[in-house]
Amino acid sequence: MGGGCPKCHVGSIHTSHITFCGILWAILLFPIGLLCLLCCTTKRCTNCSYTD
């Protein structure tokens, strides 16, 4: 049974790693920028570090 990663089929994809763009929007457009911060995240594989 494989994992959810499209590259290695072993690891699972988790939402993490807030991007620099998200932090910038959060600072410049506070408090609405906090919503942008939550939207600007990347998904990364736990096994091979594949980013989606």
N, CA, C and O atoms as a Maestro MAE file, in Angstrom:
{
 s_m_m2io_version
 :::
 2.0.0
}

f_m_ct {
 s_m_title
 :::
 protein
 m_atom[208] {
  # First column is atom index #
  i_m_mmod_type
  r_m_x_coord
  r_m_y_coord
  r_m_z_coord
  i_m_residue_number
  s_m_chain_name
  s_m_pdb_residue_name
  s_m_pdb_atom_name
  i_m_atomic_number
  :::
  1 25 0.848 -1.169 0.000 1 A "MET " " N  " 7
  2 3 0.000 0.000 0.000 1 A "MET " " CA " 6
  3 2 0.894 1.231 0.000 1 A "MET " " C  " 6
  4 15 1.712 1.397 0.904 1 A "MET " " O  " 8
  5 25 0.753 2.086 -0.987 2 A "GLY " " N  " 7
  6 3 1.583 3.269 -1.117 2 A "GLY " " CA " 6
  7 2 1.032 4.456 -0.354 2 A "GLY " " C  " 6
  8 15 -0.118 4.470 0.084 2 A "GLY " " O  " 8
  9 25 1.887 5.448 -0.212 3 A "GLY " " N  " 7
  10 3 1.487 6.674 0.462 3 A "GLY " " CA " 6
  11 2 0.815 7.636 -0.497 3 A "GLY " " C  " 6
  12 15 0.441 7.255 -1.606 3 A "GLY " " O  " 8
  13 25 0.661 8.866 -0.079 4 A "GLY " " N  " 7
  14 3 -0.033 9.850 -0.883 4 A "GLY " " CA " 6
  15 2 0.868 10.715 -1.744 4 A "GLY " " C  " 6
  16 15 0.379 11.594 -2.453 4 A "GLY " " O  " 8
  17 25 2.172 10.487 -1.698 5 A "CYS " " N  " 7
  18 3 3.098 11.300 -2.482 5 A "CYS " " CA " 6
  19 2 3.088 10.865 -3.944 5 A "CYS " " C  " 6
  20 15 3.218 9.675 -4.231 5 A "CYS " " O  " 8
  21 25 2.933 11.816 -4.882 6 A "PRO " " N  " 7
  22 3 2.916 11.450 -6.292 6 A "PRO " " CA " 6
  23 2 4.300 11.100 -6.840 6 A "PRO " " C  " 6
  24 15 4.401 10.505 -7.913 6 A "PRO " " O  " 8
  25 25 5.352 11.452 -6.133 7 A "LYS " " N  " 7
  26 3 6.704 11.199 -6.622 7 A "LYS " " CA " 6
  27 2 7.265 9.873 -6.110 7 A "LYS " " C  " 6
  28 15 7.669 9.025 -6.905 7 A "LYS " " O  " 8
  29 25 7.292 9.687 -4.780 8 A "CYS " " N  " 7
  30 3 7.923 8.488 -4.224 8 A "CYS " " CA " 6
  31 2 6.918 7.410 -3.836 8 A "CYS " " C  " 6
  32 15 7.309 6.258 -3.646 8 A "CYS " " O  " 8
  33 25 5.650 7.742 -3.714 9 A "HIS " " N  " 7
  34 3 4.574 6.815 -3.346 9 A "HIS " " CA " 6
  35 2 4.797 6.148 -1.990 9 A "HIS " " C  " 6
  36 15 4.204 5.106 -1.714 9 A "HIS " " O  " 8
  37 25 5.639 6.730 -1.144 10 A "VAL " " N  " 7
  38 3 5.901 6.172 0.178 10 A "VAL " " CA " 6
  39 2 5.427 7.128 1.261 10 A "VAL " " C  " 6
  40 15 4.680 6.738 2.159 10 A "VAL " " O  " 8
  41 25 5.860 8.377 1.174 11 A "GLY " " N  " 7
  42 3 5.525 9.364 2.204 11 A "GLY " " CA " 6
  43 2 4.133 9.928 2.037 11 A "GLY " " C  " 6
  44 15 3.444 9.655 1.055 11 A "GLY " " O  " 8
  45 25 3.737 10.713 3.007 12 A "SER " " N  " 7
  46 3 2.437 11.375 2.946 12 A "SER " " CA " 6
  47 2 2.652 12.881 2.831 12 A "SER " " C  " 6
  48 15 3.673 13.410 3.272 12 A "SER " " O  " 8
  49 25 1.689 13.554 2.240 13 A "ILE " " N  " 7
  50 3 1.769 14.991 2.011 13 A "ILE " " CA " 6
  51 2 1.162 15.720 3.211 13 A "ILE " " C  " 6
  52 15 0.026 15.454 3.604 13 A "ILE " " O  " 8
  53 25 1.937 16.642 3.784 14 A "HIS " " N  " 7
  54 3 1.469 17.457 4.902 14 A "HIS " " CA " 6
  55 2 1.580 18.929 4.533 14 A "HIS " " C  " 6
  56 15 2.540 19.341 3.882 14 A "HIS " " O  " 8
  57 25 0.598 19.719 4.948 15 A "THR " " N  " 7
  58 3 0.624 21.152 4.728 15 A "THR " " CA " 6
  59 2 1.494 21.790 5.797 15 A "THR " " C  " 6
  60 15 1.242 21.644 6.993 15 A "THR " " O  " 8
  61 25 2.515 22.496 5.352 16 A "SER " " N  " 7
  62 3 3.423 23.137 6.292 16 A "SER " " CA " 6
  63 2 4.204 24.213 5.557 16 A "SER " " C  " 6
  64 15 3.903 24.532 4.406 16 A "SER " " O  " 8
  65 25 5.177 24.755 6.205 17 A "HIS " " N  " 7
  66 3 6.112 25.696 5.623 17 A "HIS " " CA " 6
  67 2 5.430 26.947 5.078 17 A "HIS " " C  " 6
  68 15 5.116 27.034 3.891 17 A "HIS " " O  " 8
  69 25 5.214 27.882 5.939 18 A "ILE " " N  " 7
  70 3 4.653 29.166 5.534 18 A "ILE " " CA " 6
  71 2 5.673 29.852 4.628 18 A "ILE " " C  " 6
  72 15 6.861 29.892 4.948 18 A "ILE " " O  " 8
  73 25 5.219 30.385 3.516 19 A "THR " " N  " 7
  74 3 6.121 30.988 2.549 19 A "THR " " CA " 6
  75 2 6.453 32.433 2.918 19 A "THR " " C  " 6
  76 15 5.753 33.070 3.705 19 A "THR " " O  " 8
  77 25 7.530 32.927 2.334 20 A "PHE " " N  " 7
  78 3 7.946 34.310 2.541 20 A "PHE " " CA " 6
  79 2 6.874 35.268 2.056 20 A "PHE " " C  " 6
  80 15 6.628 36.302 2.678 20 A "PHE " " O  " 8
  81 25 6.242 34.928 0.956 21 A "CYS " " N  " 7
  82 3 5.168 35.763 0.403 21 A "CYS " " CA " 6
  83 2 4.022 35.891 1.407 21 A "CYS " " C  " 6
  84 15 3.462 36.975 1.573 21 A "CYS " " O  " 8
  85 25 3.676 34.809 2.064 22 A "GLY " " N  " 7
  86 3 2.614 34.842 3.061 22 A "GLY " " CA " 6
  87 2 2.950 35.737 4.235 22 A "GLY " " C  " 6
  88 15 2.090 36.472 4.721 22 A "GLY " " O  " 8
  89 25 4.185 35.685 4.695 23 A "ILE " " N  " 7
  90 3 4.621 36.539 5.798 23 A "ILE " " CA " 6
  91 2 4.583 38.002 5.390 23 A "ILE " " C  " 6
  92 15 4.157 38.858 6.165 23 A "ILE " " O  " 8
  93 25 5.025 38.285 4.178 24 A "LEU " " N  " 7
  94 3 5.034 39.656 3.675 24 A "LEU " " CA " 6
  95 2 3.618 40.217 3.597 24 A "LEU " " C  " 6
  96 15 3.384 41.350 4.017 24 A "LEU " " O  " 8
  97 25 2.668 39.442 3.066 25 A "TRP " " N  " 7
  98 3 1.279 39.887 2.988 25 A "TRP " " CA " 6
  99 2 0.697 40.096 4.376 25 A "TRP " " C  " 6
  100 15 -0.072 41.033 4.592 25 A "TRP " " O  " 8
  101 25 1.059 39.225 5.329 26 A "ALA " " N  " 7
  102 3 0.534 39.350 6.689 26 A "ALA " " CA " 6
  103 2 0.995 40.654 7.344 26 A "ALA " " C  " 6
  104 15 0.238 41.282 8.084 26 A "ALA " " O  " 8
  105 25 2.228 41.054 7.071 27 A "ILE " " N  " 7
  106 3 2.757 42.283 7.652 27 A "ILE " " CA " 6
  107 2 2.170 43.518 6.967 27 A "ILE " " C  " 6
  108 15 1.749 44.462 7.634 27 A "ILE " " O  " 8
  109 25 2.146 43.505 5.640 28 A "LEU " " N  " 7
  110 3 1.705 44.681 4.899 28 A "LEU " " CA " 6
  111 2 0.201 44.921 4.978 28 A "LEU " " C  " 6
  112 15 -0.238 46.071 4.974 28 A "LEU " " O  " 8
  113 25 -0.580 43.875 5.049 29 A "LEU " " N  " 7
  114 3 -2.039 44.021 5.011 29 A "LEU " " CA " 6
  115 2 -2.707 43.595 6.316 29 A "LEU " " C  " 6
  116 15 -3.840 43.115 6.304 29 A "LEU " " O  " 8
  117 25 -2.019 43.765 7.428 30 A "PHE " " N  " 7
  118 3 -2.575 43.365 8.718 30 A "PHE " " CA " 6
  119 2 -3.880 44.094 8.974 30 A "PHE " " C  " 6
  120 15 -3.914 45.303 8.746 30 A "PHE " " O  " 8
  121 25 -4.914 43.495 9.408 31 A "PRO " " N  " 7
  122 3 -5.159 42.130 9.865 31 A "PRO " " CA " 6
  123 2 -5.666 41.204 8.771 31 A "PRO " " C  " 6
  124 15 -5.683 39.988 8.959 31 A "PRO " " O  " 8
  125 25 -6.083 41.756 7.619 32 A "ILE " " N  " 7
  126 3 -6.576 40.908 6.531 32 A "ILE " " CA " 6
  127 2 -5.453 40.017 5.992 32 A "ILE " " C  " 6
  128 15 -5.712 38.925 5.487 32 A "ILE " " O  " 8
  129 25 -4.223 40.480 6.100 33 A "GLY " " N  " 7
  130 3 -3.075 39.704 5.629 33 A "GLY " " CA " 6
  131 2 -2.893 38.383 6.350 33 A "GLY " " C  " 6
  132 15 -2.229 37.484 5.835 33 A "GLY " " O  " 8
  133 25 -3.473 38.252 7.532 34 A "LEU " " N  " 7
  134 3 -3.381 36.976 8.243 34 A "LEU " " CA " 6
  135 2 -4.110 35.862 7.489 34 A "LEU " " C  " 6
  136 15 -3.711 34.699 7.548 34 A "LEU " " O  " 8
  137 25 -5.172 36.226 6.788 35 A "LEU " " N  " 7
  138 3 -5.856 35.236 5.950 35 A "LEU " " CA " 6
  139 2 -4.974 34.812 4.787 35 A "LEU " " C  " 6
  140 15 -4.958 33.641 4.407 35 A "LEU " " O  " 8
  141 25 -4.241 35.764 4.224 36 A "CYS " " N  " 7
  142 3 -3.300 35.445 3.152 36 A "CYS " " CA " 6
  143 2 -2.188 34.535 3.668 36 A "CYS " " C  " 6
  144 15 -1.727 33.640 2.960 36 A "CYS " " O  " 8
  145 25 -1.766 34.771 4.899 37 A "LEU " " N  " 7
  146 3 -0.727 33.951 5.507 37 A "LEU " " CA " 6
  147 2 -1.167 32.496 5.589 37 A "LEU " " C  " 6
  148 15 -0.370 31.591 5.343 37 A "LEU " " O  " 8
  149 25 -2.416 32.269 5.929 38 A "LEU " " N  " 7
  150 3 -2.912 30.907 6.011 38 A "LEU " " CA " 6
  151 2 -3.046 30.252 4.644 38 A "LEU " " C  " 6
  152 15 -2.955 29.030 4.528 38 A "LEU " " O  " 8
  153 25 -3.259 31.053 3.613 39 A "CYS " " N  " 7
  154 3 -3.401 30.515 2.261 39 A "CYS " " CA " 6
  155 2 -2.059 30.258 1.588 39 A "CYS " " C  " 6
  156 15 -1.968 29.410 0.700 39 A "CYS " " O  " 8
  157 25 -1.024 30.970 1.994 40 A "CYS " " N  " 7
  158 3 0.297 30.843 1.357 40 A "CYS " " CA " 6
  159 2 1.150 29.815 2.093 40 A "CYS " " C  " 6
  160 15 2.149 30.164 2.723 40 A "CYS " " O  " 8
  161 25 0.758 28.563 2.011 41 A "THR " " N  " 7
  162 3 1.540 27.485 2.593 41 A "THR " " CA " 6
  163 2 1.912 26.503 1.493 41 A "THR " " C  " 6
  164 15 1.300 26.496 0.425 41 A "THR " " O  " 8
  165 25 2.899 25.689 1.753 42 A "THR " " N  " 7
  166 3 3.287 24.675 0.789 42 A "THR " " CA " 6
  167 2 2.989 23.300 1.351 42 A "THR " " C  " 6
  168 15 2.901 23.117 2.565 42 A "THR " " O  " 8
  169 25 2.836 22.339 0.462 43 A "LYS " " N  " 7
  170 3 2.605 20.956 0.859 43 A "LYS " " CA " 6
  171 2 3.894 20.184 0.590 43 A "LYS " " C  " 6
  172 15 4.470 20.282 -0.494 43 A "LYS " " O  " 8
  173 25 4.339 19.419 1.579 44 A "ARG " " N  " 7
  174 3 5.623 18.735 1.459 44 A "ARG " " CA " 6
  175 2 5.484 17.273 1.872 44 A "ARG " " C  " 6
  176 15 4.773 16.942 2.821 44 A "ARG " " O  " 8
  177 25 6.184 16.404 1.133 45 A "CYS " " N  " 7
  178 3 6.201 14.963 1.414 45 A "CYS " " CA " 6
  179 2 7.092 14.703 2.640 45 A "CYS " " C  " 6
  180 15 8.135 15.336 2.804 45 A "CYS " " O  " 8
  181 25 6.670 13.773 3.485 46 A "THR " " N  " 7
  182 3 7.437 13.444 4.679 46 A "THR " " CA " 6
  183 2 8.645 12.570 4.373 46 A "THR " " C  " 6
  184 15 9.551 12.462 5.199 46 A "THR " " O  " 8
  185 25 8.674 11.946 3.200 47 A "ASN " " N  " 7
  186 3 9.770 11.051 2.852 47 A "ASN " " CA " 6
  187 2 10.820 11.694 1.948 47 A "ASN " " C  " 6
  188 15 12.008 11.682 2.271 47 A "ASN " " O  " 8
  189 25 10.385 12.254 0.818 48 A "CYS " " N  " 7
  190 3 11.335 12.750 -0.183 48 A "CYS " " CA " 6
  191 2 11.383 14.270 -0.281 48 A "CYS " " C  " 6
  192 15 12.135 14.801 -1.098 48 A "CYS " " O  " 8
  193 25 10.610 14.980 0.520 49 A "SER " " N  " 7
  194 3 10.549 16.444 0.551 49 A "SER " " CA " 6
  195 2 10.019 17.045 -0.757 49 A "SER " " C  " 6
  196 15 10.330 18.191 -1.082 49 A "SER " " O  " 8
  197 25 9.238 16.289 -1.494 50 A "TYR " " N  " 7
  198 3 8.588 16.802 -2.702 50 A "TYR " " CA " 6
  199 2 7.607 17.895 -2.310 50 A "TYR " " C  " 6
  200 15 6.804 17.699 -1.398 50 A "TYR " " O  " 8
  201 25 7.653 19.041 -2.979 51 A "THR " " N  " 7
  202 3 6.719 20.126 -2.698 51 A "THR " " CA " 6
  203 2 5.703 20.239 -3.814 51 A "THR " " C  " 6
  204 15 6.029 20.117 -4.995 51 A "THR " " O  " 8
  205 25 4.486 20.471 -3.419 52 A "ASP " " N  " 7
  206 3 3.384 20.571 -4.372 52 A "ASP " " CA " 6
  207 2 2.994 22.009 -4.548 52 A "ASP " " C  " 6
  208 15 2.079 22.312 -5.314 52 A "ASP " " O  " 8
  :::
 }
 m_bond[207] {
  # First column is bond index #
  i_m_from
  i_m_to
  i_m_order
  :::
  1 1 2 1
  2 2 3 1
  3 3 4 2
  4 3 5 1
  5 5 6 1
  6 6 7 1
  7 7 8 2
  8 7 9 1
  9 9 10 1
  10 10 11 1
  11 11 12 2
  12 11 13 1
  13 13 14 1
  14 14 15 1
  15 15 16 2
  16 15 17 1
  17 17 18 1
  18 18 19 1
  19 19 20 2
  20 19 21 1
  21 21 22 1
  22 22 23 1
  23 23 24 2
  24 23 25 1
  25 25 26 1
  26 26 27 1
  27 27 28 2
  28 27 29 1
  29 29 30 1
  30 30 31 1
  31 31 32 2
  32 31 33 1
  33 33 34 1
  34 34 35 1
  35 35 36 2
  36 35 37 1
  37 37 38 1
  38 38 39 1
  39 39 40 2
  40 39 41 1
  41 41 42 1
  42 42 43 1
  43 43 44 2
  44 43 45 1
  45 45 46 1
  46 46 47 1
  47 47 48 2
  48 47 49 1
  49 49 50 1
  50 50 51 1
  51 51 52 2
  52 51 53 1
  53 53 54 1
  54 54 55 1
  55 55 56 2
  56 55 57 1
  57 57 58 1
  58 58 59 1
  59 59 60 2
  60 59 61 1
  61 61 62 1
  62 62 63 1
  63 63 64 2
  64 63 65 1
  65 65 66 1
  66 66 67 1
  67 67 68 2
  68 67 69 1
  69 69 70 1
  70 70 71 1
  71 71 72 2
  72 71 73 1
  73 73 74 1
  74 74 75 1
  75 75 76 2
  76 75 77 1
  77 77 78 1
  78 78 79 1
  79 79 80 2
  80 79 81 1
  81 81 82 1
  82 82 83 1
  83 83 84 2
  84 83 85 1
  85 85 86 1
  86 86 87 1
  87 87 88 2
  88 87 89 1
  89 89 90 1
  90 90 91 1
  91 91 92 2
  92 91 93 1
  93 93 94 1
  94 94 95 1
  95 95 96 2
  96 95 97 1
  97 97 98 1
  98 98 99 1
  99 99 100 2
  100 99 101 1
  101 101 102 1
  102 102 103 1
  103 103 104 2
  104 103 105 1
  105 105 106 1
  106 106 107 1
  107 107 108 2
  108 107 109 1
  109 109 110 1
  110 110 111 1
  111 111 112 2
  112 111 113 1
  113 113 114 1
  114 114 115 1
  115 115 116 2
  116 115 117 1
  117 117 118 1
  118 118 119 1
  119 119 120 2
  120 119 121 1
  121 121 122 1
  122 122 123 1
  123 123 124 2
  124 123 125 1
  125 125 126 1
  126 126 127 1
  127 127 128 2
  128 127 129 1
  129 129 130 1
  130 130 131 1
  131 131 132 2
  132 131 133 1
  133 133 134 1
  134 134 135 1
  135 135 136 2
  136 135 137 1
  137 137 138 1
  138 138 139 1
  139 139 140 2
  140 139 141 1
  141 141 142 1
  142 142 143 1
  143 143 144 2
  144 143 145 1
  145 145 146 1
  146 146 147 1
  147 147 148 2
  148 147 149 1
  149 149 150 1
  150 150 151 1
  151 151 152 2
  152 151 153 1
  153 153 154 1
  154 154 155 1
  155 155 156 2
  156 155 157 1
  157 157 158 1
  158 158 159 1
  159 159 160 2
  160 159 161 1
  161 161 162 1
  162 162 163 1
  163 163 164 2
  164 163 165 1
  165 165 166 1
  166 166 167 1
  167 167 168 2
  168 167 169 1
  169 169 170 1
  170 170 171 1
  171 171 172 2
  172 171 173 1
  173 173 174 1
  174 174 175 1
  175 175 176 2
  176 175 177 1
  177 177 178 1
  178 178 179 1
  179 179 180 2
  180 179 181 1
  181 181 182 1
  182 182 183 1
  183 183 184 2
  184 183 185 1
  185 185 186 1
  186 186 187 1
  187 187 188 2
  188 187 189 1
  189 189 190 1
  190 190 191 1
  191 191 192 2
  192 191 193 1
  193 193 194 1
  194 194 195 1
  195 195 196 2
  196 195 197 1
  197 197 198 1
  198 198 199 1
  199 199 200 2
  200 199 201 1
  201 201 202 1
  202 202 203 1
  203 203 204 2
  204 203 205 1
  205 205 206 1
  206 206 207 1
  207 207 208 2
  :::
 }
}
